[in-house]
Amino acid sequence: MTAFTREAVEKLSASLQEPEWMRQFRLRAFTVYENTPMPTQNDEEWRRTNLRRLKLDEIGPSVNGDAATTAEIPSFLNQQLTTDETGGNLLQVDGVTRLYEFSDEMQAQGVIFCDMHTAVAQYPDLVQKHFMTDGVQVSEGKFAALHGAFWRGGTFLYVPKNTKAAAPFHSVLWSENGKTFTHTLVVIEDGAEAVFMDEYASASGSGMSFHNGVIELLVRDNASLIYAGLQDFGANMWQFNHERGRVGRDGKLDWVTSMMGTRLTKAFQTMELDRPGAWGRMSGIFFTNGRQHLDLDTQQNHNASETVSDLLYKGALKDQSRTVWQGMIKALPGSQKINGFQANRNLMLDKTARADSIPGLEIEADDVICTHASAIGKLDREEIFYLMSRGIPYKTAVEMSVQGFFDPLMRRIPFEGIRERIFSRIVEKINA
């Protein structure tokens, strides 16, 4: 098995026939990786997540394999999630493209939608300008640097100025070999609009699987992006993600996150509101069972005055699973007249589950509206009894109560297909 070494970086870059600038980028990232210690529970951001069972050198980088063409992929992953005709479809197995569709109309408008390796080869100036520069940085930690050195696969979406991409885009990543390092880069230029649905999934296996991903959502002035990230990895997956959205003047980013799978997830999700009038909404939904461990670290950074952020994360927990949500609204000096809100609500379906909910404010301006809230509660037994007294079976009553808990968040998701996909998975996990 190939370990994470400088030679492995060179071999990966050569196998992908990358330009020199990307090879050098990978090598610089690997130097950061080598010089950055593995996080421990002595680090505040990692205090509630124990990595003692993770053996990085036993995992190694992702390499090509026959699974890219022979793997059996669940049929539901190819289903359309909106009623609108799709502008583009991309299906990848272990970072290798298996299916690619892109409408002539979108191409004629100058939109670029392809896998990241094609983007590096065919649009080098555009990718180099944005790739881990003003979004996620390799200096953000051990796993961010590891990703910079060994990323493989992912999706590139570019919408040029004043282009309204009416048809939504859909990308699917299926992990077969258990090692994925996907990179999603979305650039929405001034006055442009797009909708993008990004799915991640795998089957459960006996050994440890690993996903190290980066998501960069760059929304320029007067632009608009609706982004839905749906994660449903197998129960043996360990996931480490760095995700960042940046919003320009009068821009809008509506960011939906659904997390159903993995054995362990640690994700850093940051919204940067960079110029006046920027608006950002973060909607997160998760359901854990078994011994799942989910640790979400969210940031709403108001870097300019007259900006608005709205975060609502809701989760349900079963069995001996554990979730951690630590959120922060930050207002820089001079960021006056901002409006920031964050809330995290958790529904405990078993006494053995545990949820930690830690909201936070860091305000360096004096003319702001910033509020936060968190709640951890149990299933209402009286509500269940009432439904059963009306002839509704227990299982159905529980499903209805959980659906009611998630309903305010579901209403923030603009597409029925996505809502149905998420809730059908919740029902499966309720009855597991």
N, C-alpha and C positions, 0 to 999 in steps of 0.2 A: 504494500500500500504506500502510495506517495504521500509524504508528509508536507507540511507547509514550509517550504524552503525557497531561497532565492532561485535555485535551479528550477523548481517547480513553476515559479512565476515566468521565467524565460521560456520554459517548455510550453506553458499554456498560451502565452502570447504568440509564440511561433506557430503553434498548431492552428490558431485562429487567423494567422497571416495579418496581424494588426500593424497599423502604421507606427512609426518610431515614437511619436508623441504619446500614444497609449502605452507602449512598452515602458517608456520612462515613467509615466504616471504610476503604473503598477509597481515598479521598482521603488519609487519614492514612498508609496503607501506601505510596501513591505518593510522598509526601514522604520517607519513609524510603528508598525505592528511589532517588530522585534524590540523596539525600545519602550514599548508601553506595557506595563505589568497587567497581568490578568486581574480583573476586578474581584474584590472580596467583600465580605459583609462588613468590613471596616469602612468601606466607601458608602457614603450616605445614600447614593442612588441605588445601591445594590444591597442595602442592609437587610432587606426582607426576601432576598432570593439567593439560595445557596447553589453554587456551581461545582461543588466538590466531586460530583459524579461525571462531570463533563471532561473528556480527555480529547482536547483538540487535535493533537498529533496522531491520534488513532482514527481520526475522521478523514483528514486530507482533502485536497481540492476536488472539484467536480471535473470529470473527464467524459469524453464521448463514449457512447456504448450502443449496442444494438437495441436497447430499450427505447431509444428515440423513435424507432420505426415499428417496433413489435409490441410495445406496451399496450395493454388493454385499458382504455380510459372510460370512466363512467359516462353514459350517454347524456346525463343531465348537464354535464359541463359544456356541452355544445348547444344547449337550448338558448333561445333568444330570451332576454330578460325584459325587453321593452316591446311595445306594440309598434314602434317606429321601425322602418327598415334600417338594418345595421349598416353603418358607414365602413366598418372594417372588423374582421375577425382574425385573431391570431392565437394559435394553440401551440404550446411548446412542451416538450418532454425533456426534463433535465437540461433546460436551456437551449435545446435544439428545436428548430421550427418544424412542426409536423403538418400544420394547416395554416394557410394564409389567404385571406380574401380582403380586397380593398376596392371600394366602389370607384368607378370612373368619374363620378361627379365630384367626389372628394379630391381625387388626384387633380382634376381640372382646376380646382380652387386653390391649388398649391399646398394642400395639407400633406404632411408626411406622417405615415403610420407604418411602422415596421419593427422587426426585432432589433435589439440594441447593436448586435454585431453588424448587421446590414447598415445601420445608421452610422457607425464608426467608419465603415469602409466607404460609403457613398456620400455622406454629409459630414466630413471630418471637421470643417471649420465651425459648423453649427453645434456639433456635439461637444467639441473641445471647449467652446465658449461656456457651456452650461454644466458639463458633467462634473459633479462634486466640487463646484466652485462657489456659487451663491446659494446653493441648497445645503445638503449634508456635506460635512468636511471630514477628511480622513483623520483629523486630529481629535475627533469627538470621542474616541475611545478605542479599545482593543478590537472590538468587533467591526467598527466603522473602518478602521485601517485594514483589517483582514478582508473586508469586502472590497475595498479599493484595489487590493493586490490580486484577488482571485475571483472577482465578479464574473459571472457567466450567464448569458441569456437575459431576458427581460424585454421591455417594450419602450419604444420611443414614439411619442406623439407630439407633433409640432403643428400649430395652427397659426398661419400668418396674419398680419394686421387686418382688422376689420372683416374677418372671415367668420361667418356664422355656420359652423359645422352642425347642421340640423340633425344629421343621422348620428346615433351614438356609436362608440367604439367599444369593442369587447376583447379582452385578452385573458387567456387561461394558461396557467403554469401547472403542469402535473409532474410531481416528483416521483421517479421510479427507482433511481439508484440511491436515494436517501441523502444526497448531498447537492444542495441548490444554493446559488449565490446570485439571485436575480436582481436586476436593476430596472426600476421604472423611472423614466424621465419624461415629464410632460411640460411643454412650454406653450403657453397661450399668450400670443402677442397682443399689443394694444388694440382694444376694441373688438377682440375676437371672442368666440364662444365655443364650448365643446362639452360633451358628456362622455365619460369614460368609466367602464366597469372592468375591474381588475380582479381575477379570481386565482386562488392558490389552493391546491388540494393534493392529497396523496392517500394511498392505502396505508393501513396499519401493518407493521411488521414486527418481528421479534427483536431486531437489533436497534441501536440508536440511530435515528436519522437527524439531519442537521439542515437548517435553512438560515442563511445570513443575507438579509435583504436590505435594500435601500429604495426609498420612494421619494422622488423630488417633484413637487407640484409648483410650477412657477407661473403665476398669474399676473400679467402686466396691467398697466393703467387701463381702466374702463373695460377690462376683460372679465369673462365669467367662466368658471369651471365647476361642473358637478362631477365629483369623483367618488366612486363606491368601491372599496376594497373588501373582498369577501374571502376570509381565510378559513379553510376546513381541512387542515392537515390531519394525518393519522395520529393516533394516540402515542406513537413512539417518537414523534418529531420534537426536537429542541429548536426553537426559533429565536433569533436575535435580529431585531429590525431597528433601523434609524429612518425616520420619516419626517419630512419637512415641507410645509407649504408656505410660499411667499406671495403676498398680495400687494399690488401697487395702488395708485390713486384711483379711488372709486371702483376698484375691482371687487369681485365676489368669488369666494371659494366655499362651496358647500361640500363638506368632506364627511363621508359615511364610512364607518369601520365596523365590520362584523367579524368576531373571533369565536369560532366554535371548537377548533381542534388544537392539537399539540399536547405533548406531555408537559412542556415548559415553554413559556413565552416571556421574553423581556423586550418591550418595544418603547422607544422614545418617539413621541409624536408631538411635533412643534408647529404652531401657527405663527407666522411672522407678518404683522400688519405694518407695512413699511412706509406708507404715505397716507395723507389725509383722505378720508372717505373710504378707506379699505374696510371690507366686511368679511368676516370669516365665521363659519358655523361648523362645529365638530360634533358628530352624532355617533356614539359608540354603543354597540350591543354585543354582549357576550354571555355564554352559557357554559359552565364548567361542570364536569362530573368525574367520577373515579378519583384519581390522585393528580388531576391537572393542577398546574400552577401557572397563573397568569398575572404578570406584573406590567402595568401600563404607567408610563411617566409622561404626562402631558404638559405642554407649555403654551400659553397664549401671550405672546409678546407684542405689546402695543408700542411700536417704535416711532409713532407719529401721533399727532393730535387728531381728534374727531374720527376715531376708529372704533369699530364694534366687533366684539367676539362673543360667541355663544356656544358653550359646551354642555352637552348632556350625555352622560354615559350611564347605561343601565345593565345590570348583570344578574343572573340567577345562578345559584350554586347548589350542587348535590353532592352526596357521598362525603368523601374526605378531601374534596378539592379546596383550593385556596386562591383568592384573588387579592391583588394589591392595586390600588389606584392612587397615584400621587399627582396632584394637579397644582399648577401655579399660573396665576395671572400677574404679569409684570408690566408696569408702566414706567417708561424711561423719563428722566427729567425733561420737562417741556411737552410731554405727551398729555396735554390738557383736553378736557371735554371728551374723554373716552367713555365707553360703556362696555364693561366686561362682566360676563356671567359664567359660572361653572357649577355643575351639579352632578353628583354621582349617587346613584341609588341601587341598593343590592337587596335581592330577595333570597333568603335562606330556605331551601327546601328540606335540609337535614341538619340536625344539631351538630353533626361532625364536621360540617363545612365551616370555612372561616373567610371573612372579608375584612380587609383593612382599607379604610377610605380616608385620605389625607388631603383636604383642599388647602390652598395657600394663596396669599396675596403679597405682592412686593410692589408697593406703590411709591413712586418718587415724584409724583405730581399732586397738586392740591385741588384740582377741579375735575373730579372723576366720579363715575358711578360704577362701582365694582362690588359684586356680591358673589358669595359662594355658599354651597350647601352640600351635605352628604347625609345619607341615611342607610341603615342596615336593619332589616326587619324580617319577620317570619311570615310564612303563609298564613292567611287569616282563616283559622279553623271554623269560625262562625260562618264565614262566607261559603266555605266548602259545604258545611252542614246545610245551609240554606239551599244551595243548588241541588244537593242530594235529596232534600225534602221535596223538591219539585220533580223527582223522578230521574234526575241526571246521574249517571254512573260516576263513581269516585274519580276514575281516570279522566273522564271528560271534564269533570268539575275542576280538577287541578289544571288541566290544559286551559280552560276558560279563564281561571284566575291568573295564570301566568301570562296569557295573552292580554288580559286587561292591564297587567303590570307594565308590559312592554308597549302597549298601544300608543301612549303619548310620544314615544320615540319613533315608533313605526310611522306615525303620521308625518314625521320630518323627512321620510324617504319618498322621493317623488315618483317611484316606479313600482307598480303593483307586482310585477314579476320578481323584483328583488325582495319585496316584503314577503311574498309567498315562499321564495326559496329559503329565506332566513327562518320563517316561522315553522316550515315543514321540518327543518333540521332541529329546531327547539323541541318540537313534539317528539321526534325520534329520541332525543336525549332525555326528555322527561320519562319516557317509557323504557329506556335502556335498562 
